[in-house]
Amino acid sequence: MWEQIRANKHKAAGMVVAMAALLFVLGYVGAEALQPGAGPVGLGAAFILWLILSLVSYYGGGDIMLAVSGARRIEKKDHPRLYNVVEEMQIASGLPGMPAVYIIDDPSPNAFATGRDPEHAAVAVTSGLLNLCNRDELQGVIAHEMAHVRNRDVLLMIMVGVMMGSIVMLADVLLRVFFYSSMGGRRRSRTSRESGQAQLVLIVIALVLAILAPLIAQLIYLAVSRRREYLADACAAQFTRFPEGLASALEKIGAASRPLQHANRATAPMYIVNPLRGGKLNAASLRATHPPIDERVRILRSMAGGAGFLNYEEAYRRVTNRSGVLPRTALADDAAEVPARPSPPAGGEARESQVRRVRETTDALWRLNRYGFIACPCGVRLKVPPEFTASRVRCPKCHREHEVPRADGAER
């Protein structure tokens, strides 16, 4: 298993080096085209830009991702089911510590993990996912995100995303500079034609790089993202020993067509499913942020009663007709059979379970918004907003009066 993760890291590191080289070449050629002899200055500027953004992303990338997504941290009392599932998957995945748990108030079902290492990790899920998924499905999703944390995917994707952003920024600056400098080029060309041809070749090369570099960077970024989704799916099946849980969750998430409110193209690859489009539109194209959902589901459901990496690799080959996604040298260490646990009885997810999940999630969101709770003996639960100033409140059903609790989510 560790050899498999190491092999994938080496391949991904090669992509990171390729993207960094693309950034530095763009800086050098662009500066040289604008001013002969200024190439080293452009290279230095590209390096400084990359270094600053990399440091910011390494130490604050996780917090930025959580803030951009609108995630809010919870404790165990806020949503016990979610917190318990994260605890279970933390133990199953072998992570050294408990990740911070966050909820995003959004009806679109999705989830992501972030953090620079397992000691500084966080898992965020939307309220839509909590309402939609039963415990087995939620375990599958959380196990998938724990795999990203353990495999250090989250740091890699943040760093690759920073490089992509740097390339886009630098290419945009160069295109603007070329545009405005060309307006005065005609006047200069009458007096300095002798150096025109060599400079023109550099300008053409720089323009082509400025146009193509962001596209190449995005393809590298998405290729890294798609490959690591397969590995996280395989790890999730092993952690839970129940591939059907993740398969069913992916199916439900894919059926939801509503885009996530706070997602964007830069953060989309961090989620378990493309948050910008419904799963049915998540086509297997070069610009897709994730592998097709139906393909991922068919692989998980074709694991032939096992939950190990060998089972996943064989299922991947049968479903996709491709050579494989996991390294052969690592699969040799996974020779021991990992049996899948049996499916629960049919019809186990009753209607009241869905109602209970929605109520549990809604209550968690009320607590995050500092509402107070009062349990009336008649069975009514009163929710008191934090701006309510009166000291007592009357139950609308039985008309009992209750003392208003503190606005800290405490229940009396």
Wavefront OBJ file of the C-alpha trace (Angstrom):
o trace
v 0.000 0.000 0.000
v 2.706 2.485 0.954
v 4.685 1.611 -2.167
v 1.586 2.312 -4.228
v 1.142 5.709 -2.630
v 4.838 6.461 -3.122
v 4.658 5.548 -6.817
v 1.699 7.845 -7.332
v 3.521 10.609 -5.467
v 6.513 10.263 -7.778
v 4.330 10.550 -10.859
v 2.489 13.528 -9.411
v 5.783 15.152 -8.377
v 6.914 14.859 -11.990
v 3.814 16.770 -13.038
v 4.534 19.438 -10.417
v 8.078 19.830 -11.760
v 6.723 20.091 -15.298
v 4.298 22.802 -14.237
v 7.014 24.736 -12.385
v 9.269 24.509 -15.452
v 6.421 25.843 -17.594
v 6.017 28.790 -15.239
v 9.721 29.643 -15.252
v 10.050 29.300 -19.047
v 7.074 31.592 -19.475
v 8.669 34.193 -17.214
v 12.055 34.005 -18.950
v 10.812 34.046 -22.561
v 8.228 36.738 -21.852
v 10.783 39.090 -20.310
v 13.313 38.389 -23.061
v 10.724 39.168 -25.732
v 9.811 42.467 -24.098
v 13.402 43.537 -23.488
v 16.459 41.682 -24.836
v 18.667 40.581 -21.946
v 15.859 40.772 -19.378
v 15.228 37.012 -19.357
v 16.902 36.391 -15.974
v 14.812 39.183 -14.477
v 11.630 37.517 -15.748
v 12.788 34.160 -14.421
v 13.444 35.714 -11.016
v 10.048 37.419 -11.008
v 8.305 34.126 -11.861
v 10.198 32.366 -9.065
v 9.344 35.065 -6.497
v 5.663 34.939 -7.523
v 5.614 31.159 -7.171
v 7.511 31.229 -3.844
v 5.183 33.771 -2.216
v 2.013 32.002 -3.313
v 3.435 28.602 -2.345
v 4.265 29.764 1.185
v 0.822 31.283 1.572
v -0.851 28.126 0.299
v 1.305 25.798 2.438
v 0.629 27.579 5.717
v -2.825 28.992 4.984
v -4.179 27.124 1.972
v -6.462 24.915 4.045
v -7.943 27.853 5.933
v -8.422 29.759 2.677
v -10.211 26.789 1.112
v -12.519 26.448 4.118
v -13.258 30.191 4.179
v -13.977 30.330 0.445
v -16.364 27.372 0.696
v -18.298 28.886 3.613
v -17.453 25.939 5.900
v -18.057 26.227 9.644
v -16.370 24.079 12.270
v -18.466 21.842 14.500
v -17.928 19.833 17.668
v -19.252 16.372 18.506
v -22.338 17.752 20.261
v -23.346 19.655 17.133
v -23.653 16.621 14.845
v -22.819 13.338 16.654
v -23.419 11.074 13.634
v -20.989 12.947 11.372
v -18.396 13.286 14.119
v -18.577 9.569 14.972
v -18.165 8.589 11.326
v -15.073 10.806 11.033
v -13.663 9.204 14.210
v -14.282 5.719 12.796
v -12.617 6.504 9.483
v -9.693 8.230 11.200
v -8.985 4.981 13.035
v -9.536 2.835 9.925
v -7.221 4.990 7.810
v -4.475 5.072 10.446
v -4.279 8.858 10.619
v -2.335 10.049 13.681
v -4.968 12.569 14.767
v -8.586 13.556 14.410
v -9.178 16.013 11.528
v -11.257 19.107 12.200
v -14.853 18.636 11.074
v -16.763 21.303 9.131
v -20.273 21.695 7.716
v -21.166 23.795 4.665
v -24.726 25.093 4.659
v -25.553 24.185 1.069
v -28.252 21.805 -0.288
v -25.921 20.463 -2.998
v -24.373 17.180 -1.726
v -20.561 17.206 -1.743
v -17.455 17.004 0.458
v -13.751 17.781 0.440
v -10.644 17.470 2.608
v -7.866 19.999 3.044
v -4.760 20.675 5.112
v -1.014 20.537 4.577
v -0.497 17.218 6.435
v -2.430 14.669 8.535
v -1.699 16.707 11.691
v -3.324 19.830 10.180
v -6.221 18.291 8.271
v -9.903 19.121 7.971
v -12.917 17.427 6.416
v -15.925 19.441 5.240
v -19.299 18.121 4.098
v -22.381 19.964 2.903
v -25.729 19.874 4.653
v -27.145 18.383 1.453
v -24.837 15.383 1.773
v -25.788 14.833 5.418
v -29.481 14.932 4.513
v -29.069 12.589 1.555
v -26.708 9.837 2.749
v -27.271 7.068 5.262
v -24.473 5.999 7.583
v -22.845 3.504 5.180
v -22.826 6.067 2.382
v -21.481 8.789 4.656
v -18.712 6.405 5.768
v -17.756 5.873 2.134
v -17.519 9.608 1.445
v -15.541 10.346 4.617
v -13.229 7.388 3.948
v -12.550 8.789 0.463
v -11.602 12.164 1.959
v -9.473 10.512 4.666
v -7.591 8.740 1.888
v -6.788 12.112 0.323
v -5.443 13.296 3.683
v -3.358 10.174 4.327
v -1.971 10.099 0.783
v -1.039 13.821 1.041
v -3.242 14.571 -1.962
v -4.630 17.724 -0.387
v -1.252 19.422 -0.108
v -0.301 18.330 -3.622
v -3.527 19.695 -5.116
v -3.128 22.989 -3.279
v 0.456 23.370 -4.519
v -0.418 22.412 -8.096
v -3.366 24.792 -7.949
v -1.053 27.598 -6.832
v 1.283 26.919 -9.747
v -1.634 26.929 -12.146
v -2.807 30.246 -10.713
v 0.707 31.666 -11.019
v 0.918 30.633 -14.673
v -2.475 32.150 -15.424
v -1.534 35.410 -13.692
v 1.838 35.684 -15.444
v 0.361 34.822 -18.853
v -2.354 37.439 -18.408
v 0.226 40.098 -17.468
v 2.373 39.251 -20.508
v -0.568 39.386 -22.909
v -1.595 42.788 -21.572
v 1.963 44.120 -21.782
v 2.347 42.851 -25.343
v -0.950 44.464 -26.306
v -0.099 47.900 -24.927
v 3.546 47.829 -26.060
v 2.484 46.992 -29.620
v 0.636 50.303 -29.788
v 3.989 52.108 -29.707
v 5.815 49.489 -31.699
v 5.053 51.076 -35.040
v 6.861 54.296 -34.093
v 9.890 52.376 -32.830
v 10.030 50.071 -35.831
v 10.912 52.882 -38.232
v 14.155 53.613 -36.363
v 15.232 50.142 -35.248
v 14.472 47.703 -38.052
v 17.868 45.972 -37.868
v 16.958 44.093 -34.669
v 13.387 43.419 -35.693
v 13.499 39.831 -36.916
v 15.113 38.213 -33.876
v 12.882 40.171 -31.544
v 9.813 39.253 -33.595
v 10.589 35.538 -33.257
v 10.850 35.877 -29.461
v 7.613 37.832 -29.317
v 5.784 35.165 -31.326
v 7.169 32.407 -29.068
v 6.214 34.375 -25.942
v 2.697 35.014 -27.264
v 2.197 31.326 -28.066
v 3.450 30.387 -24.597
v 1.236 32.996 -22.928
v -1.804 31.585 -24.718
v -1.024 27.874 -24.391
v 0.632 27.777 -20.946
v -2.613 28.253 -18.939
v -4.309 25.524 -20.984
v -1.401 23.109 -20.500
v -1.268 23.930 -16.778
v -4.983 23.254 -16.410
v -4.662 19.891 -18.176
v -1.799 18.893 -15.847
v -3.840 20.034 -12.828
v -6.885 18.033 -13.878
v -4.822 14.964 -14.795
v -3.348 14.925 -11.273
v -6.819 15.313 -9.794
v -8.488 12.545 -11.834
v -5.796 9.942 -11.148
v -5.889 10.528 -7.421
v -9.672 10.118 -7.297
v -9.290 6.488 -8.367
v -6.707 5.880 -5.641
v -8.926 7.515 -3.006
v -11.880 5.353 -4.114
v -9.726 2.218 -3.756
v -8.559 3.294 -0.289
v -12.130 4.112 0.793
v -13.280 0.608 -0.184
v -10.469 -0.866 1.912
v -11.093 1.374 4.940
v -14.836 0.624 5.079
v -14.673 -2.909 3.595
v -17.949 -1.915 1.914
v -17.481 -0.581 -1.652
v -21.234 -0.330 -2.122
v -21.429 2.469 0.451
v -19.252 4.821 -1.595
v -20.819 3.650 -4.870
v -24.315 4.438 -3.596
v -23.191 7.829 -2.261
v -21.577 8.748 -5.593
v -24.764 7.741 -7.373
v -26.868 9.993 -5.148
v -24.443 12.908 -5.449
v -24.325 12.499 -9.220
v -28.108 12.629 -9.459
v -28.142 16.090 -7.841
v -27.887 18.708 -10.591
v -27.654 21.815 -8.404
v -24.152 23.387 -8.424
v -22.408 24.207 -5.169
v -22.820 27.867 -4.305
v -19.276 28.780 -3.248
v -17.268 26.518 -5.587
v -15.154 27.763 -8.481
v -12.859 26.295 -11.141
v -9.788 26.534 -8.907
v -11.359 24.667 -5.972
v -13.521 22.207 -7.958
v -10.899 19.380 -8.123
v -10.743 19.314 -4.301
v -14.323 17.984 -4.012
v -15.354 14.324 -4.240
v -17.553 15.175 -7.260
v -17.375 18.143 -9.619
v -19.333 20.835 -7.693
v -19.897 23.121 -10.692
v -21.988 20.719 -12.742
v -24.279 17.836 -12.030
v -22.785 14.379 -12.082
v -24.513 13.523 -15.380
v -22.527 16.293 -17.048
v -19.245 15.131 -15.566
v -17.999 13.777 -18.900
v -14.787 11.868 -19.430
v -13.079 14.670 -21.303
v -9.614 16.165 -20.995
v -11.063 19.155 -19.138
v -13.122 17.120 -16.670
v -12.135 17.698 -13.047
v -13.052 14.133 -12.021
v -13.437 10.698 -13.588
v -17.006 9.993 -14.781
v -19.254 9.118 -11.857
v -20.885 6.162 -13.607
v -17.440 4.686 -14.268
v -16.390 5.089 -10.629
v -19.637 3.458 -9.478
v -19.265 0.505 -11.858
v -15.683 -0.085 -10.714
v -16.694 -0.148 -7.053
v -19.597 -2.492 -7.758
v -17.381 -4.829 -9.780
v -14.938 -5.596 -6.979
v -16.112 -9.241 -6.817
v -16.849 -9.455 -3.120
v -13.484 -8.065 -2.044
v -12.394 -4.690 -0.741
v -8.636 -4.741 -1.393
v -6.446 -2.980 -3.920
v -6.195 -6.105 -6.065
v -9.986 -6.234 -6.259
v -10.136 -2.580 -7.260
v -7.393 -2.970 -9.894
v -9.124 -5.944 -11.490
v -12.473 -4.139 -11.456
v -10.857 -1.049 -12.997
v -9.463 -3.095 -15.891
v -12.770 -4.868 -16.537
v -14.831 -1.684 -16.516
v -12.502 0.681 -18.393
v -10.597 -1.751 -20.649
v -7.448 0.129 -19.715
v -4.184 -1.290 -18.398
v -4.719 -0.298 -14.780
v -4.487 2.617 -12.387
v -2.460 1.157 -9.482
v 1.277 0.275 -9.781
v 2.029 -3.453 -10.235
v 4.914 -3.376 -7.737
v 2.591 -2.108 -5.025
v -0.175 -4.591 -5.835
v 2.233 -7.439 -5.030
v 2.197 -6.313 -1.381
v -1.604 -6.532 -1.282
v -1.860 -10.245 -1.899
v -3.882 -10.873 1.276
v -7.614 -11.060 0.630
v -9.644 -8.201 2.072
v -13.250 -9.455 2.192
v -16.073 -6.976 1.837
v -18.603 -6.943 4.625
v -22.133 -7.995 3.648
v -24.760 -5.507 2.574
v -27.448 -4.552 5.113
v -30.938 -6.019 4.613
v -32.999 -4.461 1.824
v -35.321 -1.693 2.910
v -33.190 -0.795 5.914
v -33.316 2.916 5.123
v -36.827 3.833 6.214
v -38.606 7.081 5.567
v -38.241 8.180 9.185
v -34.447 7.804 8.861
v -34.443 10.449 6.134
v -36.560 12.731 8.324
v -34.224 12.124 11.274
v -31.160 12.962 9.194
v -32.690 16.222 7.988
v -33.688 17.168 11.530
v -30.220 16.337 12.867
v -28.523 18.474 10.231
v -30.976 21.332 10.648
v -30.400 21.348 14.396
v -26.624 21.459 13.827
v -27.028 24.514 11.600
v -29.251 26.186 14.209
v -26.551 25.610 16.818
v -23.902 27.078 14.557
v -26.115 30.148 14.260
v -26.225 30.364 18.095
v -29.875 29.443 18.506
v -31.008 28.245 21.924
v -33.090 25.061 22.302
v -35.924 24.438 24.751
v -37.477 20.974 25.063
v -41.091 21.380 26.187
v -42.739 18.437 28.030
v -45.475 18.423 25.383
v -42.916 17.280 22.785
v -42.300 20.598 21.043
v -38.701 21.807 20.681
v -38.505 25.576 20.689
v -35.657 27.279 18.834
v -34.832 30.718 20.188
v -32.793 33.082 17.976
v -29.792 34.815 19.585
v -31.347 38.254 19.108
v -34.409 37.296 21.209
v -34.254 39.607 24.237
v -37.133 38.428 26.471
v -36.297 36.268 29.469
v -39.207 33.844 28.955
v -41.000 32.312 25.989
v -44.369 30.572 25.673
v -44.856 27.210 23.961
v -47.295 27.636 21.055
v -48.808 24.177 21.638
v -49.334 23.804 25.384
v -48.785 27.479 26.362
v -46.246 26.650 29.055
v -43.744 29.376 29.779
v -40.032 28.575 29.698
v -36.944 30.446 30.708
v -34.918 31.424 27.643
v -31.508 29.638 27.561
v -28.229 31.301 26.790
v -27.544 31.760 23.093
v -24.816 29.097 23.050
v -26.756 26.155 21.682
v -27.344 24.687 25.146
v -30.540 22.729 25.636
v -32.556 22.939 28.858
l 1 2 3 4 5 6 7 8 9 10 11 12 13 14 15 16 17 18 19 20 21 22 23 24 25 26 27 28 29 30 31 32 33 34 35 36 37 38 39 40 41 42 43 44 45 46 47 48 49 50 51 52 53 54 55 56 57 58 59 60 61 62 63 64 65 66 67 68 69 70 71 72 73 74 75 76 77 78 79 80 81 82 83 84 85 86 87 88 89 90 91 92 93 94 95 96 97 98 99 100 101 102 103 104 105 106 107 108 109 110 111 112 113 114 115 116 117 118 119 120 121 122 123 124 125 126 127 128 129 130 131 132 133 134 135 136 137 138 139 140 141 142 143 144 145 146 147 148 149 150 151 152 153 154 155 156 157 158 159 160 161 162 163 164 165 166 167 168 169 170 171 172 173 174 175 176 177 178 179 180 181 182 183 184 185 186 187 188 189 190 191 192 193 194 195 196 197 198 199 200 201 202 203 204 205 206 207 208 209 210 211 212 213 214 215 216 217 218 219 220 221 222 223 224 225 226 227 228 229 230 231 232 233 234 235 236 237 238 239 240 241 242 243 244 245 246 247 248 249 250 251 252 253 254 255 256 257 258 259 260 261 262 263 264 265 266 267 268 269 270 271 272 273 274 275 276 277 278 279 280 281 282 283 284 285 286 287 288 289 290 291 292 293 294 295 296 297 298 299 300 301 302 303 304 305 306 307 308 309 310 311 312 313 314 315 316 317 318 319 320 321 322 323 324 325 326 327 328 329 330 331 332 333 334 335 336 337 338 339 340 341 342 343 344 345 346 347 348 349 350 351 352 353 354 355 356 357 358 359 360 361 362 363 364 365 366 367 368 369 370 371 372 373 374 375 376 377 378 379 380 381 382 383 384 385 386 387 388 389 390 391 392 393 394 395 396 397 398 399 400 401 402 403 404 405 406 407 408 409 410 411 412
